[in-house]
Amino acid sequence: MEPPTPRDVTNFRFKKLRNIRVFNSDSYELKEPLSLLAVSNRFGLVFVAVPNGIRVIRTVDIEQGDNVGALSRIELKEYPSSHIRLDFRLVHLGLASDDIVLSACVIRDNCPVAELFDIRSLFDKDQPVEAFMSVSLSSKPETGVADLKWNPAASNMFAALMSDGSVTVYEIGRASCRERV
């Protein structure tokens, strides 16, 4: 099979929509390579790590405005958002391929833990948002999360690369999460 013939694309462009301030850089020191942003196209949500948890912003609230071109130069500091409180330092955010499960890797007792949230619970305003599962990624103190990726074909599986060089694949079941070798 021959590869497709390359062609110039002239009508494809990126456009800055809006600047928003999610935290003050004075109050939140980012020391190590982290992944602190996740976007759900399915639900139209942006998840951003902030000093004490995760800020959830609807993409429609970012895009909203009469004159987006003029607004792209203004940094918004107040806008509608919700907050998921975390009591531990957040080092990684990720979304499962079906956009239903949000993984928030935190450092608890000097060990990495993946807190798993069902995004659909964000829409129930009567209930507090809580992780439905916590997965210990390493029992070795001072081990960090180098990366975490969700399987694009199986939304219940993810792999975690740890700072000690180990990689583990996890499968989420109805009541538990198990390591896969």
Backbone hydrogen bonds, N-H to C=O, Kabsch-Sander energy under -0.5 kcal/mol:
donor,donor_aa,acceptor,acceptor_aa,energy
10,T,8,D,-0.6
13,R,11,N,-0.5
19,N,74,I,-0.9
21,R,76,L,-2.9
22,V,20,I,-0.6
27,S,24,N,-1.3
28,Y,24,N,-0.5
28,Y,25,S,-0.5
30,L,28,Y,-0.6
31,K,29,E,-0.7
35,S,91,V,-1.1
36,L,34,L,-0.5
38,A,47,F,-2.2
40,S,45,L,-3.0
41,N,39,V,-0.7
44,G,40,S,-1.2
45,L,40,S,-1.8
46,V,57,I,-2.9
47,F,38,A,-3.4
48,V,55,R,-2.4
49,A,36,L,-2.3
50,V,53,G,-2.6
53,G,50,V,-1.9
54,I,84,I,-2.5
55,R,48,V,-3.1
56,V,82,S,-2.9
57,I,46,V,-2.7
57,I,55,R,-0.5
59,T,44,G,-2.3
61,D,58,R,-0.9
62,I,58,R,-1.0
63,E,59,T,-2.4
64,Q,60,V,-1.7
71,L,67,N,-2.2
72,S,68,V,-1.7
73,R,70,A,-1.1
74,I,71,L,-1.4
76,L,19,N,-2.9
76,L,74,I,-0.7
82,S,56,V,-2.4
84,I,54,I,-2.9
85,R,83,H,-0.6
86,L,52,N,-2.1
89,R,107,I,-0.7
91,V,105,C,-3.1
92,H,105,C,-1.2
93,L,35,S,-2.6
94,G,103,S,-1.9
96,A,101,V,-2.6
97,S,151,N,-0.5
99,D,96,A,-2.2
102,L,100,I,-0.5
102,L,117,F,-2.6
103,S,94,G,-3.0
103,S,101,V,-0.5
104,A,102,L,-0.5
104,A,115,E,-2.6
105,C,92,H,-2.7
105,C,103,S,-0.5
106,V,104,A,-0.5
106,V,113,V,-2.9
107,I,89,R,-1.7
108,R,106,V,-0.7
108,R,111,C,-2.9
111,C,108,R,-1.6
113,V,106,V,-2.6
114,A,135,V,-3.1
115,E,104,A,-2.7
115,E,113,V,-0.7
116,L,114,A,-0.5
116,L,133,M,-3.1
117,F,102,L,-2.6
117,F,115,E,-0.5
119,I,100,I,-3.4
119,I,117,F,-0.7
121,S,118,D,-1.9
122,L,119,I,-2.0
123,F,120,R,-1.2
124,D,121,S,-1.1
125,K,123,F,-1.0
127,Q,124,D,-1.3
130,E,128,P,-0.6
132,F,116,L,-2.5
133,M,116,L,-1.1
135,V,114,A,-2.6
136,S,134,S,-0.5
137,L,112,P,-2.3
138,S,112,P,-1.0
142,E,110,N,-2.3
143,T,110,N,-0.5
143,T,140,K,-1.5
146,A,144,G,-0.7
146,A,161,L,-2.3
147,D,161,L,-1.8
149,K,159,A,-2.3
151,N,157,M,-2.9
157,M,154,A,-1.8
158,F,170,Y,-1.9
159,A,149,K,-2.7
160,A,168,T,-2.7
161,L,147,D,-2.9
162,M,160,A,-0.5
162,M,166,S,-2.9
163,S,144,G,-2.7
165,G,162,M,-2.0
168,T,160,A,-2.0
169,V,180,R,-1.0
170,Y,158,F,-3.5
171,E,178,R,-2.8
172,I,156,N,-3.3
173,G,171,E,-0.5
173,G,176,S,-3.9
178,R,171,E,-2.7
180,R,169,V,-3.6
